[in-house]
Each structure stands twice: as structure tokens, then as C-alpha cells.
Amino acid sequence: MKLEKEDFRWAASHGLISSEQVEPLWNGLKSRTAESSLSLANVAYYLGAMIVIGAMGWLMNTAWEEFGGDGIFFLSVVYALLFVITGRNLWHREKLRVPGGLLFTMAVCMTPLAIYGLERHLGIWPQGDPGVYRDFHPWIKGSWLLMETGTILAGLLALRYISFAFLSAPIAFSLWYMSMDLTPLLFGRTDFIYEEQLWVSLLFGLLMLAASYLIDHRTLEDFASWGYLFGTLAFWGGMSLMESQSEFRKFLYCLINVGLILISVFLERRVFLVFGALGVNGYLGYLAYRVFEDSVWFPFALSFLGIFIIYMGVQYQRNRERIEAFLLDLFPARLHQMRPLNRVPMQ
């Protein structure tokens, strides 16, 4: 729903608010919207932050290893302190919440690098030397666990002082990585079976989703969105990559994805709709292949399936409110009471 200044004047004329409240309410709402809108300034803020995070994360080269563990630790701590000092100034003095919050987020993202440098200097690893820092992102190893734990704690500490939703991103991201790196530690070996990793990812994803549900709409900022995203990635990814020759398990996989679509309506979270639709589409594509295997009609069957999915998407867009209302009516009244729809801060 889009609000105009005239709407506030209408509310004042009907006695819903006083005429003196029109201007401050409108100016406050406009300021809040400007902070969260996709303006050129906000795009620049986030783009700059992602470049810095990328440079100090997945794009870091092996040349940094020449600084040694103590040098890496010192440099990352200096970076983090500079980010915190500048972010604190922007947040509190300049009242620039977005760039200030992003600088705090960048400081949190320095945590795994600082812990890596300290571990490299002291030679202390949970499960042997994992190699260079650049391997943190592509390789699953139990020795990364302290880096992920430290990042989560640093993110929670930052959230204690500033309420900025994007701070939950490095926390959720680290939890997602932790869901994979826990596997070799839980099973006590580095040569873990791929299936074991998938089960740990699936169960850890469920825990992340449950935690996100518990905080959903209980804070003024939306801290649950990133938990939902990475929790769904861990759960859905682990489930989807499991191999099975059982037709029943494949059908059960389809039903679970249908359930994700229903959950997206129930919680009003589109991330479940996206992954659920991908899963259902994958199952339908599998059925089309089974029916038309080695047949000249297979490309036609897939084309028809794709067009049908687009058609259903158009119909959903046209009748979204009616469809979602119908689906919500299928849920028992007791479940409706569990929907986190109203933002109520935790007591």
C-alpha cells in the first residue's frame, strides 16, 4: 500500500489523528522510507560494502599469507576498529543509519580473518591445519569452526548496540557454513561420506529456520529474513542433493516442496515459494523425462511444462490475494494464532 501526504490529511479530517500530527508523521515516514528505499545512495553504500567484504573474504589472494599469522591478525583488527569508529560516528552523530550499519557489518566480517590470523600464529586448529585463508570458502573443513563461531558472536555483539537488519547476514552466512563444517567434527574424521554432510546440512537448516521463526516479527527490524534464506539453503540444498532410487522418496520430496509453498503463504515469506517452486519444477521435469525417455517428444514435453508453469505464475499474479486467502483457510484456527504477522518487540 502506497501512502501519500493527502492520506494523513484525510485521517486528520476524520479525527483519527490530530492536524498537528500530519507534518511530523509524514516527514518521519518519508525519512524512514528514504533510508530503506533503493536509492542511488543506498545502492552505492551496499555496493561499496560488498566490494570491501569480498576483498577481505572470498576474493582474498594467497599473497596475504606473507604477512604471517600475527600480521594478518593485526591488520584485520585495525580494519575492524576503523570500521567501528567510522560507523559509530555515522550512526550516532550523522544519523546516517545505512552507511553506519554497513560499516559495523564490515567490521563483523573481519572477524574470521582475525581469528584465522591468530590461529595461524599460535598453530591452534580444531582439526589440523586447514590451509590458506582463501580455502575458507570453497572447502569444508572442521578447522574453520572457530572462525564461524567468532563471527556469529561478533554479529550478536554488534546487534546489541545497533539495530540494523543486515547485521544478521554475516551471522546467518556463518551458520550456513557451520552446517557444513560441523560434519567432519561430528563424525570425528576428515574423510566423511557426502551423504553424512547432506544430513547435517538438512538438520542444521531446520534449526536455523526454527530460530528464525522464533524471532520473526518480534523486532522492529526484520532480523529473520537472512536466517530464513540461509536456513532454507541449508535445508533445501541438503535435501535436494540426496540421491535416491526410490520413487516414493522422490514423490515425498515433491510433497515437501509443496509444503514449502504453503509455508510461504503462511509466513508471508517469498523465499519458501522460490525454493518450493524449484523443487516441484525439478520433480515434474523428472517425471517428464521418465515418461518421454529417449523419445523425440521429450523437448516438446519440457516446453509445454515450461509454458504451463509460466501460465500458472500469471494466474497466481492476477489472483494472488484470492489464492492466498483460500490456502490460509485450509489451516486450522490454532495455526493462524501462530502466524508472526504483527511486529511486537520481545519483552
Backbone hydrogen bonds, N-H to C=O, Kabsch-Sander energy under -0.5 kcal/mol:
donor,donor_aa,acceptor,acceptor_aa,energy
3,L,1,M,-0.5
7,D,4,E,-1.1
8,F,4,E,-0.9
8,F,5,K,-0.5
9,R,5,K,-1.7
10,W,6,E,-2.3
11,A,7,D,-2.1
12,A,8,F,-2.2
13,S,9,R,-2.2
14,H,10,W,-1.2
15,G,12,A,-1.4
16,L,11,A,-2.6
17,I,11,A,-0.9
21,Q,18,S,-1.2
22,V,19,S,-0.8
25,L,21,Q,-2.2
26,W,22,V,-2.5
27,N,23,E,-2.9
28,G,24,P,-2.3
29,L,25,L,-2.5
30,K,26,W,-2.5
31,S,27,N,-2.1
32,R,28,G,-2.3
33,T,29,L,-2.5
34,A,30,K,-2.1
35,E,31,S,-1.4
36,S,32,R,-1.3
37,S,33,T,-1.3
39,S,37,S,-1.8
43,V,39,S,-2.4
44,A,40,L,-2.2
45,Y,41,A,-2.4
46,Y,42,N,-2.6
47,L,43,V,-2.6
48,G,44,A,-2.5
49,A,45,Y,-2.3
50,M,46,Y,-2.6
51,I,47,L,-2.0
52,V,48,G,-2.1
53,I,49,A,-2.8
54,G,50,M,-2.6
55,A,51,I,-2.6
56,M,52,V,-2.1
57,G,54,G,-1.1
59,L,54,G,-2.6
60,M,57,G,-1.3
64,W,61,N,-1.1
65,E,62,T,-1.5
66,E,63,A,-1.8
67,F,64,W,-1.8
68,G,65,E,-1.3
71,G,67,F,-0.8
72,I,68,G,-2.4
73,F,69,G,-2.3
74,F,70,D,-2.4
75,L,71,G,-2.6
76,S,72,I,-2.3
77,V,73,F,-2.1
78,V,74,F,-2.3
79,Y,75,L,-2.6
80,A,76,S,-2.4
81,L,77,V,-2.7
82,L,78,V,-2.4
83,F,79,Y,-2.4
84,V,80,A,-2.5
85,I,81,L,-2.7
86,T,82,L,-2.4
87,G,83,F,-2.8
88,R,84,V,-2.7
89,N,85,I,-1.8
90,L,86,T,-2.3
91,W,87,G,-2.6
92,H,88,R,-2.5
93,R,88,R,-0.6
93,R,89,N,-1.4
94,E,89,N,-2.0
96,L,90,L,-3.0
97,R,95,K,-1.0
100,G,96,L,-1.7
101,G,97,R,-3.1
102,L,98,V,-2.4
103,L,99,P,-1.9
104,F,100,G,-1.7
105,T,101,G,-2.0
106,M,102,L,-2.5
107,A,103,L,-2.0
108,V,104,F,-2.1
109,C,105,T,-2.0
110,M,106,M,-0.5
110,M,107,A,-1.1
111,T,108,V,-1.7
114,A,110,M,-2.3
115,I,111,T,-2.7
116,Y,112,P,-2.3
117,G,113,L,-2.4
118,L,114,A,-2.2
119,E,115,I,-2.8
120,R,116,Y,-2.8
121,H,117,G,-2.3
122,L,118,L,-2.5
123,G,119,E,-2.1
124,I,119,E,-1.1
125,W,123,G,-0.6
127,Q,128,G,-0.5
128,G,125,W,-0.7
135,D,132,V,-1.7
136,F,133,Y,-2.3
137,H,134,R,-0.8
139,W,135,D,-2.0
141,K,139,W,-0.6
144,W,141,K,-1.4
145,L,142,G,-1.5
147,M,144,W,-0.6
148,E,144,W,-1.8
149,T,145,L,-2.7
150,G,146,L,-2.5
151,T,147,M,-1.7
152,I,148,E,-2.1
153,L,149,T,-2.3
154,A,150,G,-2.5
155,G,151,T,-2.4
156,L,152,I,-2.3
157,L,153,L,-2.3
158,A,154,A,-2.3
159,L,155,G,-2.2
160,R,156,L,-1.0
161,Y,157,L,-0.6
161,Y,158,A,-1.2
162,I,158,A,-2.2
164,F,162,I,-1.1
167,L,164,F,-1.7
168,S,165,A,-2.0
169,A,166,F,-1.7
171,I,167,L,-0.8
172,A,168,S,-2.7
173,F,169,A,-3.0
174,S,170,P,-2.2
175,L,171,I,-2.2
176,W,172,A,-2.1
177,Y,173,F,-2.2
178,M,174,S,-2.8
179,S,175,L,-1.8
180,M,176,W,-0.7
180,M,177,Y,-1.1
181,D,177,Y,-2.6
182,L,178,M,-1.9
183,T,180,M,-1.0
185,L,181,D,-0.6
186,L,182,L,-3.1
187,F,183,T,-2.2
189,R,184,P,-1.4
192,F,190,T,-0.8
196,E,193,I,-0.7
197,Q,193,I,-1.6
198,L,194,Y,-1.8
199,W,195,E,-1.9
200,V,196,E,-2.2
201,S,197,Q,-2.4
202,L,198,L,-2.5
203,L,199,W,-2.5
204,F,200,V,-2.6
205,G,201,S,-2.3
206,L,202,L,-1.8
207,L,203,L,-1.8
208,M,204,F,-2.2
209,L,205,G,-2.3
210,A,206,L,-2.4
211,A,207,L,-2.4
212,S,208,M,-2.4
213,Y,209,L,-2.2
214,L,210,A,-1.8
215,I,211,A,-1.2
216,D,212,S,-1.0
218,R,215,I,-1.9
223,F,221,E,-1.5
228,Y,224,A,-2.5
229,L,225,S,-2.2
230,F,226,W,-2.6
231,G,227,G,-2.3
232,T,228,Y,-2.3
233,L,229,L,-2.1
234,A,230,F,-2.4
235,F,231,G,-2.7
236,W,232,T,-3.1
237,G,232,T,-0.6
237,G,233,L,-2.1
238,G,234,A,-1.9
239,M,235,F,-2.3
240,S,236,W,-2.9
241,L,237,G,-1.8
242,M,239,M,-0.8
250,K,246,S,-1.7
251,F,247,E,-2.3
252,L,248,F,-2.7
253,Y,249,R,-2.1
254,C,250,K,-1.7
255,L,251,F,-2.1
256,I,252,L,-2.4
257,N,253,Y,-1.8
258,V,254,C,-2.1
259,G,255,L,-2.3
260,L,256,I,-1.8
261,I,257,N,-1.7
262,L,258,V,-2.0
263,I,259,G,-2.4
264,S,260,L,-2.0
265,V,261,I,-1.2
266,F,262,L,-2.4
267,L,263,I,-3.1
268,E,264,S,-0.8
269,R,264,S,-1.3
272,F,269,R,-0.9
273,L,269,R,-0.7
274,V,270,R,-2.3
275,F,271,V,-2.0
276,G,272,F,-2.5
277,A,273,L,-2.5
278,L,274,V,-2.0
279,G,275,F,-2.3
280,V,276,G,-2.5
281,N,277,A,-2.6
282,G,278,L,-2.3
283,Y,279,G,-2.1
284,L,280,V,-2.5
285,G,281,N,-2.4
286,Y,282,G,-2.0
287,L,283,Y,-2.4
288,A,284,L,-2.4
289,Y,285,G,-2.0
290,R,286,Y,-2.4
291,V,287,L,-2.5
292,F,288,A,-2.4
293,E,290,R,-0.6
295,S,292,F,-1.8
298,F,295,S,-1.5
301,A,297,W,-2.6
302,L,298,F,-2.4
303,S,299,P,-2.3
304,F,300,F,-2.6
305,L,301,A,-2.2
306,G,302,L,-2.7
307,I,303,S,-2.5
308,F,304,F,-2.6
309,I,305,L,-2.3
310,I,306,G,-2.1
311,Y,307,I,-2.5
312,M,308,F,-2.5
313,G,309,I,-2.2
314,V,310,I,-2.2
315,Q,311,Y,-2.4
316,Y,312,M,-2.3
317,Q,313,G,-2.3
318,R,314,V,-2.2
319,N,315,Q,-1.9
320,R,317,Q,-0.6
323,I,319,N,-2.8
324,E,320,R,-2.9
325,A,321,E,-2.2
326,F,322,R,-2.3
327,L,323,I,-2.5
328,L,324,E,-2.4
329,D,325,A,-1.6
330,L,326,F,-0.6
330,L,327,L,-1.0
331,F,328,L,-1.2
335,L,332,P,-0.6
336,H,332,P,-1.4
337,Q,333,A,-1.1
338,M,335,L,-1.6
339,R,336,H,-1.3
341,L,339,R,-1.8
343,R,341,L,-0.5
344,V,217,H,-2.7
344,V,342,N,-0.9
346,M,218,R,-1.6
